[in-house]
C-alpha cells in the first residue's frame, strides 16, 4: 500500500477502506509506516484486527504510526521505497506524490503488479500502454490486487491468499 503523506480527506478515506478490506480478507498491509495514506491504510487494517508491516525511512521503530504492528526501522530515507515494493505481492497505489511514483517504478521494475486508485499515469515513447492496473473504487483496487496476488502465489508455488497468515503483534 503506497500513497502520499500530504493526502486529501478523500484519499485518506480511500486508503482506510483499502486497509480494512485487506485485513478482512486475512492479508497483511505493507506500507511505509508513517503519516498520510500509510497511516490511514494502517488504521483501517488495525480496526479490522489485521497486521501492518511498516517499513520506515527512519532508524527508529518508535517513529511508526500507532497502527503499525511490525515496524522495520531502516534508516534508509526514501531508499526504503524499494523494500516496500519488493515486500509486496501486489502494490496498491492510492493518490501519490513523487515518493509514491518511485515506489510504483520500483514495483514495476521488480515485476510486482501495481493497482492504482487515482494515482500516476505512466507514458513513455514506445511503451504503448500504462502498466498500472486501474481501479475506480478502493474495493475494486483490493479485488484486483487480491486476484493478482493469488495468481502470483500460484505461479510461484506458494499458498493462495485464502490461507490465513499467522498474526504478529508488537508488545507495548
RAJO-V984229 format. One record per helix or strand of 3 or more residues. SS is the DSSP state (alpha for helix, beta for strand). FROM is the first residue (numbers start at 0). LEN is the number of residues. Records with the same first field share a line. If there is no record, write none. Layout:
# RAJO-V984229
SS = FROM-LEN / FROM-LEN
This chain:
# RAJO-V984229
alpha = 8-16 / 36-11 / 60-3 / 76-11 / 97-12 / 137-18
beta = 27-4 / 50-6 / 69-4 / 89-5 / 112-5
